[in-house]
Amino acid sequence: MIFTPRHIKEGKHYRHALKRLIHYKEDILPEKDLATLRGLLADLQAALKTRQRAAIEKVRNDIEKSVGRIVPPLPNAGWRENVEVFVVAIVIAAGVRAYFLQPFKIPTGSMQPTLFGIVGTPNEEPLPNILKRAFDLVWLGRHHIDLRADGETEVRELRESTYLNFFTFTQIICNGKSYRLFASKAPLVKDFELRPGKIYADGEVMARGTVDTGDQVFVDKFSYNFRRPEAGDVFVFKTTGIPRIQATLPAGVESQHYIKRLAGLPGQALRIDAPKLFVNGAVSENPLFQRVMSEKNGYRGYSNPSTLQGALYLTAPGDSFTLPEKTYFALGDNSDHSSDSRFWGIVPEQNVAGRGFVVYWPFSKRWGLIR
């Protein structure tokens, strides 16, 4: 094949394309046109047997003329092809999202240090150079902000907006002016104390420091079709049917997705005697829970929340809870700062959406498979 003349190779390509055209169009083309195409195919096969350049090129020219008449090219064929490729890509992406992998952004710090949510860090340092800021944004998901008041400024409102389900901005509406920051509303309020009613003098710093985006993860929606969730899994679930969560949702929002560690299976009795988690009367030997209970490398163990905080379960070392059938108990790895099943109750089995699979961005030490 290496030494086959070019005109013969091209003739064979034409033969293959003509066979496909006849096959695809034989049920819609008039018999006269089909007969023309079949005749051209026979002529080309005969010319290929002779291996003569002139004979093959003559049939090729006849094929181009006839095919152009019988099956004329569609208008804007290039645009149509690009649109088709784009639509197919969307359909494939939608299928992957629906049945296999779904992107999910960690919003809070309840799973730290396993997974990080959005964290604001105020500081007094000036903005670094643009290369440093670009590197931190791309590699670490870290935004540097430095906002000063332009004249005497009173904060009236903070409005958050998200674009492409990825880029989050907050508009800070003040008296007669507004500012826009590439950051979520929550860290601006919690960490930078930028809230309505606060007044700043001309030139005063309103927010300076860094905002680290929450870890971006892929949720495996496929494997739970073949196995049941296991204790220790980092799992994602819908809040439908969990009254204490549903009551806090904004109007028009039917449900949210939460991510926690699956701490209790149906029928298991749980108890917390800080920092230990007990399952069926014994300290859990699961290495994932052992890591949290170790109180090392950023982990602080499990804690008993107070009923004064609104907790429902495991509020004291002697408080035990046994899970009903078809329910799960969810705990955050950052137990002291986690709103989980201790506060709002158990997770119905049908709410489980998938398993936290991998952190795909930012490229921090947490990048990779989730455990």
Buried (B, 14 or more C-beta within 10 A) or exposed (E): EEEEEEBBEEBBEBBEEBBEBBEEBEEEBEEEBBEBBBEBBEBBEEBBEEEEBEBBBBBBEBBEEBBEEBBEEEEEEEEEEEEEEEEEEEEEEEEBBEEBBBEBBBBBBBBBBBBBBBBBEBEEEEEEEEEEBEEBBEEBBBBBBEBBBBEBBEBEEBEEEEEEEEEBBBBBBBEEEEBEBBBBBBBBBEBBEBEEEEEBEEEEBBBBBBBBBBBBBBBBBBEBEEEEBEBBBBBBBBBEBBEEBBEEEEEEEEBBBBBBBBBBBBEBEBBBBBBBBBBEEEBBEBEBBBBBBEEEEEBBBBBBBEEEEEBBBBBBEEBBBEBEEEBBBBBBBBBEEBBBBBBBBBBBBEBBBBBBBBBBBBEBEBEEEBE
